[in-house]
Amino acid sequence: MIGIGARNLPGWTHVYSGKVRDVYVPSGVDAHNGEDAYLIVASDRISAYDYVLPTEIPDKGRILTQLSLWWFEQLSDLTPNHVISTNVPAAVEGRAMITRRLKIFPVECVVRGYLTGSGMAEYKRRGTVCGVALPPGIREAERLDRPIFTPTTKARLGDHDQSITFADTAARVGEGVARELRAKSIATYARAREIAAERGIIIADTKFEFGVSPDAGSEEIILGDEVLTPDSSRFWIANVYEPGRSQHSLDKQFVRDWLSSEESGWDVSSGTHPPALPDEVVDKTHERYVQIYEHLTGSRWS
């Protein structure tokens, strides 16, 4: 079926729509050489608390795609990625990429270098995050001594991701693969954190997805999906960072904060769908996405 925002594209057949992305496969050999290809199109949809919001953010899909491509290039010597080409249909130019078809592991590979959000909430209750014990006295948004791997389930559309332990991850993908995912995730985050720091940005935490080729016998673990975008990461401005309080973020935390405020009139735990975003929230969210793109890449968004 055609998804939320999917469109008919010559040479490509729509097969799936997620919260933000629409996925296509080649209709024939003319679309792209090789049947192992996907066309992944980033829409302007935005999700929060596992809901797709009824309001779009202008340019969001283009920013996510261009920033992901920039990061894939920065990290290419560290880990292979799924990008094949950006030679896409004109209707989705700038917001799409042709990628290798991967069998994605059923875990979200979250790495935290600072403690905030759901990680801080769990730490306050138990002194742990995803089974990782942490020392007492860590303040809101404080940097951890070393990054930690805190995976979650990869829920289907409409379901909620759940935090899991490393042992849970090993039960899902095998002990050896779990160790490799943890090592790759932490190493990729560490490299990205260094790159961002040079540009005055703190990456507080981020999420990666990895997979393998569906070809029989393939074992190479490949970085897929999006990478280090304001949808999948928390970005803070280094020169105003101060532990012990919430931070000014250049990501979709601004949307989460509005949804959980009294102004929205929405109860996150109600089970009802969230309201539309007001124009001011849309504009400020767009502004933050543009700012993080420009801070990181050094290029002006246009």
C-alpha positions, 0 to 999 in steps of 0.5 A, spaced: 500 500 500 502 507 499 504 509 505 502 516 509 506 520 504 509 515 499 508 517 492 509 514 485 516 514 482 518 511 475 522 505 476 520 504 483 515 500 487 513 502 494 513 497 499 513 500 506 512 507 510 515 508 517 514 513 521 519 518 517 521 514 511 518 511 505 522 505 502 521 503 495 524 497 491 526 497 483 520 496 479 525 493 473 533 493 472 532 500 469 531 503 476 538 501 478 543 496 477 542 490 482 536 487 485 539 488 492 537 496 492 532 500 496 530 507 495 529 510 501 526 517 501 526 521 508 519 525 508 518 531 512 514 527 518 516 528 525 515 523 530 515 523 538 513 518 543 513 513 538 507 517 535 507 520 528 505 527 529 499 530 524 504 536 523 510 536 518 517 540 519 518 544 512 525 541 509 526 536 515 527 530 510 532 534 506 536 536 512 536 529 515 538 526 508 544 531 507 546 530 514 546 523 514 550 523 507 555 528 510 556 523 516 557 517 512 562 520 509 566 522 515 565 515 518 567 511 512 574 509 514 571 506 520 565 502 518 562 501 512 555 504 510 549 502 506 549 508 501 550 506 493 548 512 490 544 519 490 542 519 483 535 518 485 528 520 481 527 528 481 521 528 485 525 526 491 532 529 489 535 531 496 531 527 500 533 520 498 538 515 497 539 509 494 542 504 499 544 496 499 538 492 502 540 490 509 537 485 514 537 490 520 538 487 526 532 487 531 535 492 536 536 500 536 544 501 538 543 507 543 550 510 545 550 515 551 555 519 553 551 524 557 546 522 562 539 525 560 532 523 558 529 516 559 536 514 561 536 519 567 529 517 569 532 510 570 538 512 573 534 515 578 530 509 580 535 504 580 542 507 579 542 503 572 541 504 565 539 498 561 542 494 566 549 498 566 550 500 573 553 507 574 556 511 580 552 515 585 551 522 584 550 523 577 547 530 575 542 531 569 546 532 563 552 530 566 558 527 562 559 520 563 566 517 565 566 513 558 560 512 553 555 506 555 551 502 550 544 502 552 540 498 546 532 498 545 527 494 542 526 496 534 518 496 535 514 496 529 510 502 527 505 504 532 508 500 538 513 503 543 521 501 543 523 498 550 530 499 553 533 492 554 540 489 557 546 487 553 544 480 555 537 481 552 541 483 546 545 477 546 539 473 546 536 476 540 542 476 535 547 472 539 553 473 543 558 475 538 554 479 534 551 483 540 559 484 542 560 487 535 554 491 535 556 494 542 563 495 540 562 498 533 556 503 536 561 506 541 567 506 537 562 510 532 559 515 537 566 516 540 569 518 533 563 522 531 563 526 538 570 528 536 568 531 530 562 534 533 566 537 538 571 541 533 565 544 531 562 546 538 557 541 538 556 536 544 553 529 542 549 527 548 547 520 545 545 517 539 542 511 536 545 507 530 542 501 526 546 496 523 545 490 518 548 485 514 547 483 507 541 478 506 546 474 501 547 467 504 554 467 508 555 474 509 557 477 516 560 484 515 556 488 519 554 495 515 551 501 518 544 503 515 538 507 516 540 515 518 546 517 522 547 522 527 541 527 525 537 531 530 531 525 529 536 520 532 541 524 536 541 529 542 545 535 540 547 541 545 551 547 544 558 546 547 559 554 549 553 554 553 553 547 556 552 546 564 551 540 567 545 539 573 540 542 568 536 541 562 540 544 555 538 548 549 538 542 544 538 543 536 534 536 535 527 534 536 527 534 544 524 541 543 518 538 540 518 533 546 518 538 551 512 542 548 508 536 547 509 534 555 508 541 557 501 544 559 501 548 553 499 542 549 494 540 553 496 533 551 497 527 556 503 523 554 501 517 558 493 518 555 494 513 549 491 518 545 494 521 539 498 528 540 495 534 537 498 538 531 504 543 533 503 550 533 506 554 527 511 557 532 513 550 534 514 548 527 518 554 526 523 553 532 524 546 530 526 548 523 530 553 525 534 548 530 535 543 524 538 548 520 542 550 525 545 543 527 546 542 519 550 548 519 554 547 525 556 540 523 557 541 516 560 548 515 555 549 509 549 554 509 543 551 508 539 553 502 
